[in-house]
Amino acid sequence: GLNAVFDALVINKINLLELIRKLLYKDKSLESAGLLRKGLLFRITLLMCGGASILYIRWRIMGTGPPAFTEVDNPASFADSLFVRAINYNYYYSLNAWLLLCPWWLCFDWSMGCIPLIKSVSDWRIIALAALWFCLIGLICQALCSEDSHKRRILTLGLGFLIIPFLPASNLFFRVGFVVAERVIYLPSIGYCILFTYGFSLLSKQAKKKRILAVAVLGILLINVTRCALRSSQWRSEEQLFRSALSVCPLNAKVHYNVGKNLADKGNQSAAIKYYREAVRLNPKYVHAMNNLGNILKERNELHEAEELLSLAVQIQPDFAAAWMNLGIVQNSLRRFEEAEQSYWTAIKHRKKYPDCYYNLGRLYADLNRHIDALNAWRNATVLKPEHSLAWNNMIILLDNTGNLAQAEAVGREALELIPNDHSLMFSLANVLGKSQKYKVGNKSFL
């Protein structure tokens, strides 16, 4: 689209309004409008064929269907009313335009209630829509109807670069998986810069005090450079990036979830719990926040609340394998072994290749003295994940404790071939070798 616009307006200098008139009145003399000049029609045909081929290949790679998005990703697109959808889409356009003009409110994620829906015409935010379309219609009229051909070309080119790259993100052709995404206005910013620069050139021709105008533009440039440097510094670490979003989107549950996850990864569980709870409060169906919060509560031995959260998570999303596994761990800790076993198998049903779940299932069977089942579960874990050190180690220890020393030794050597530098495996194998009276080899393994 951009190549076609550039070719037509800059290289061939086509008058777009004249061309539209000729097409409407079915004028045969399209050659005079420049449509066939310098092979333009042939090049546009090539571009269309190439674009269609790329779209078809992309469609095939995607499995001949669009990705599945949820309501929290793009709430407006799930609204029942066409009016609500249309008015909110236009509000999103105005937000994108504002971010081009004033890139101050920047956030890594704008979903999950970050921007509440406009549901009636009494909402003051409709003013933003009116301002956007007032400016756009004014620019389009100037681009089509101005007597100055140079002005027409510059404005049309600027509007083309502003609008065409944004169309795939506009929700007009298909539902997109975001509300606002700053990445989709990188290319449109080219059109914005063209329009801004042309506007400045017109002002400078008419202004009496050009120095004031130059200082103003340099000031704008300096402010934006400073803002760019500040925003770049916020991207240097996850913590800075996630915390920077709290002031922009305090209603976004995903922002609180990410801050909490970052704190949990650093070992600050108390602070992480606070942010996870806020994420669940803002979005009572946020199963990932429930799962992570349940995990922390499980580690702090607050088992009953952990069970409530994880049970709720699997009710909301029955195929959430990780939550089923964690629920099984909690139930196992509460000594409800049958329920725990059922939860583990449900997790495996929803995620066939789940070595951690097989490992925990093996631990359950070991607690129940079902040794063969435990060994089979741990063997499944190591088949799916050969470097699963805990599963290997538990197999060695169980075989050792049940007197199967030769088998334990064989398993230990097999494990060390796959994970040669694991000290816990060496220690367990050394114990087995000592019991087998292979003191020299056992001593070497201990060392």
N, C-alpha and C positions, 0 to 999 in steps of 0.2 A: 504493500500500500504506500509506504513512504517513498520507495523507489519510483513508483508510477507518478506520484504527485510531483516529486522533484523533477522527473523527466519532462512532464507536461508543462509545469509552470516556469522552471528555470531554464532548461535547455531549449524547449520549443516555444516558450513565452505565449502560451495559449490564454485567451480571454475566456475565463470559465463561464461568465454570464452569457456571453455571445454564443458559446457552444451549447449551453442549456437551451437558449432560445431556438437555435437551429434544430436541436433534437425535438423540442416540443412542437415546432411547426413543420417537422419532417422536411426540412430543407436539405436538398440533395448536395449542396455545395459545401460539404464538410471539409473539403480540402482547403478552402479559404480560411476555415477556423483553425487550421493547423493540425488536424487530427492525424493526417497521414504524412505530415511533414517529417523528413529525416527518419522515416521508419518507425515512428512512434507507436502506431497501431500494432505493428509486428512485435515490438519490444514489450508492450503491455500484454499482448497475447502470450508471449513467452513467460512473463512474470506470473500471469494467472495460472498457466499450466504448471509451472514450478511450484507455486504456492499450493495449488490443489494436490499435487503429488506429495508435498511435505505434510499437508493436513491428513491425507489418506494414510501415509506411513505412520504418523503419530497416532491416528485412530486405531490402526492395527496393533501397534505396540501397547496401547492402553487396553487392549482386549475388546475392541469395538463397542465400548461403552464408557460413559463418563464416570469419574470417581465418585464414591458415595460420601456425601458430606452430612454433618449433623446440624441440628438447629442452632447449637451454640457457636458453630463456625460462621454462620451467616443467617442471623435470625430473620431479617427482612424477607429473604427468599422463601421462608416457610410460612409467611403470613397468609391467611386465607383471603383477605381482601386485596383485590388488584390495586385499589387506591393506596392502601398502606404500603404495599410493595413498591409502587411507582414513586410515592413521595419520599420513602426512605432511600431508595436507590439514588434519587436526585440529591438528597441530603448528603449521601456519601460522596457524590461527585463534588459538591461544594466543599466538603472537608478536604478532599484531595487538592482542590484548587487553592484552599487556604494554606495547606502545607507547602505548596509551591511558593506562595507569596510570603508566608511567615513560618518557616520550619522550626517552630519552637516546641510544639507538642509532639514529640517523637516517642514512639513506643514499639517494642519488639512484637507485640501482639495486641490486636484491637478487638478480639472476639469476646464471648462470654459476658455480655452485658456492659461492655466498655462504653458503648454508645446506645443508650436506651432508644427504643423505637418511637417514632413520631406516629401517634394514633389519631390525631384530630387536627383540624385546621387552626385551632386556637393555640397550638404550640408555637411559641415565639421563634423557634428555630427555622420556621418556614421562611423567615426573612432572608436567611442564607441562600435558599433556593432561588428566591426572587432576584437577589443580587447577582448570583451566578448567571442566570439566564438573561438578565438585563445586559450584562457585560458581553456575554457570548453573542447574543443577537445583534448588539451594536457592532461588534467586530466583524460578524458575518456579513452584515449589510455593507459595511465599509469595504470588505474584501470583494464583494460582488459588484457593487454599484459605484464605487469611486471612479471619477473620470481619469485619475492618474493611474496609468497602467503599471508603473513601478510599484506604487502603493498597493494596488490590487494583488500583484504577484507576491510581495513580501508578506502581506497579511494572510493570504490564502496558504502560502507555504508554512507560515508560523502556526496557523490554525490546524493545518494538516498534520504537522509534527506534534502538535499538542493533543489532538483528538484521536488520530488513527491508532497510535500505539496503545492507547488506553482502552480501545473498544473491547479487546478480549477480557478485560477486568471489569466491564461495565454491567455484567449480569443480563445484557440484552440478548445474547445468543445462547448462553448456557449459565447454569448456576456456578458461581465460584466459591472457593472454600475460605473466604475471608471477608471481613467488613471493610477495613482499610488496610492496605499493605504498601508501605513506603516504596518498596522495590518497583511497583508498577508505575510509579511516576518518574523514574529515572529517565526513560526515553522521552516522555512528554515534556520534561524540563527543557529539552532542546527547543521545542516550539515556544515555551514560555520565555526563554532567553532571547529568541529571535524577536518576539513581540515587545519585550521589555527594551531591547536595544533600539528597535525602530521607534518606539515611543519616545525614548530619550533623545534620539536624533531629531525628531519633530519638535520636541520641547526646546532643544538647544538652538534651533533655527529661529524660534519665536521669542525666546526669553531675552530680556534686556540685560539681566545680570547672570551671565553664563557661569561666573565663578561660583555663585551660590548653588546653582544646579549641579556643577561638577563636584562640589564638596558634599552635597546631599547623596549623590550616587556613590562617591567614594566611601561615605559613611555607611550606606547600605551594604556595600561590598565588604567593608571591615567587620560589620556586625555579623554578616553571614559566614565570613572566614572564621571568626571567633566561635560562632555556634558550631561550625563544622569541626573545629579542633576539640571543642568540649564534648560533642557527641562521639567523636572518634575515641576519646579517652574513656567514655562510658562502655565502649565495646571491648576494652582491654581485658575485662574479666566478667565472668557470669554474674558475680555478686553485684558489681556496679551496674551492669545492664538491667538486671531484674529489679534492683532497687530504684533505678531511674524511672521505671514504669509505674511505681506506686503512686507518684504524685500526678501522673498523666491519666492513668486508668485505675483509680482506687476501687471501682466496682467490678473489675475483671478478676474472676476467680483464678484464672490461669496464671496471672501475675503473682498472686499470693502463693499459689502452688509451687511455682518455680523458685521463689524466694525461700520457701520452706524446704524444698528439695535441696537447694544449695547449702542451706544451714545444716540439714541432716547429714549431707555428705561430708561436712566438716566436723561432724560429731556434736553439734550444738542442738541436742534433741529438744530441750525445753523451748527454745525459740522457734524451732521447726514446728512443734505442736501448735503453737499459737497461730502461725500462718496457715497450716493445714486446716485448722478449725475454721478460720475465716474463709478459706476457699470453699469449704463445705457449706458454710452459712450462706455465702453468696450464691452458690450453685448446689442445691441439695441433691442433685443427681450426678455430681462430679465423682465418678467411681474411682478414678486414679488417685485423687486426694484422699478418699476414704481408705483405699488400700494402703497407701503410704502411712497414713495416720494410724491405721490398725496395726501395721508392722511395728511402728515405734512403741505403741502401747503394749504390744505383745512382748517386746524386749524389756519394757519397764515392769513386766508382770502384771499389768492392768488387763487381765485376760477377758473379763466379762464385757467391758466396753469395746475391746478389740473385736470380740466375737460379734457384738451388735453391729459395728461398722462394716465388718467384712460380710456378714449375712445380708445387710442392706445392699452392699455393692453388688453381690451376685444376684440379688432379686432384681435390681435395676438392669444389670447386664449379665444375663445368664451364661454367656460364653466367655466371661472374663476369667481365663485360666489362672492367672497369677493370684487373683483374689480367692479362688477356690483352694489353691494350694496353701495360701496363708491361713485361710479358715481351717483347713485340715491341721495345720501345725498348732493353732490355738486349741482346737478340740482335742488334739492329742495331749497337750499340756494339761487340759482339764480332765484327762483320763476318760474321755468319751470316744473310745477307740473305734467303734463301729461307724459312728458319724464321721470321724476323721478319715477312715479308710474310704468311705463313700465320697467324701470331698476330694481326696487325692485322685480317685479314679475319674471323677467328673472333670477335674482339671486336665487329666491326660486325654480324656475324650475330646476336649475342645482344643488341645494342643498336643498332637501326636508325639512330636519330638520335644520332650520336656525332661531333660536329665535331672534337674534339681528336684522335680516332683517325684521321680523314681527314687532319688536318694532319700527324700523324707518318708516315702512309703516304706522303703527298706528299714528305716529307723523304727517306724511303727511296728513292722513285723518282728523286728529284733526284740522290742519291748514285750511283745506277745509270745516270745519264744518260738515264733514260726520261722525257724532258721533257713529252711530251703527257700521259702518265699522271700525272705530278706536278701539272701544271696542273689536270687534271680532279679529282684528289683535293682540292687546295686550293679549287677552285671549289665542290665539295660541302660543304667545311667552312664556306665563307662563305654558302652557301645556307641551311644549317642554323643558322648563328650569324653574322648579318650584321656583328656588331661584332668578329669574330675578326681582330684586327689583324695577328697573326703570319702568318696564311694570306694575307691581302691583300699584305703586305709581301714575302713570299716569291714570290708571283706576279709582282709588279712587278720584283723583282731578277732572277728567272729570265728573264723576257721581255727585260729590259735586257741581260743577259749573252749572250742568244742573238741579239741584234740586232733584235728585234721592238719597236722604239722606239714606233711609233704605237700598237700594242696595249698596250704597257706604260703609255703615257700615259693611254690610255682607262681601263685598270684602276685606275690611281692616282687619276684624277678620280672614278671610280665609288666607290672606297673612301672618299675624303675627303667625299663627299656623305653617306655613312653614319656616318663617324667624323671629324667636321670638325676636331677639335683634337688629332689624333694626330701628334706631332712626327716619329716614325720614317717614317710614310707621306709626310709633307711632304718629308723629306730624300731619300727614294728617288725621289719624283716630280721633285724639283729636279734630281737627277742625270740623269734621263731627259730633262728639258727642256733641260739644258745640252748633252747629246749631240745633241739634235735642233736645236741652234743657236737655241733660243728663250731667249736669255740674259736678256731683261728679265723674262719671267714666271718663269724659273728662279731668278733672283736674288731675286725677291719671295718665292718659296716657301722659299728658304734663310733669308731674314730672318724 
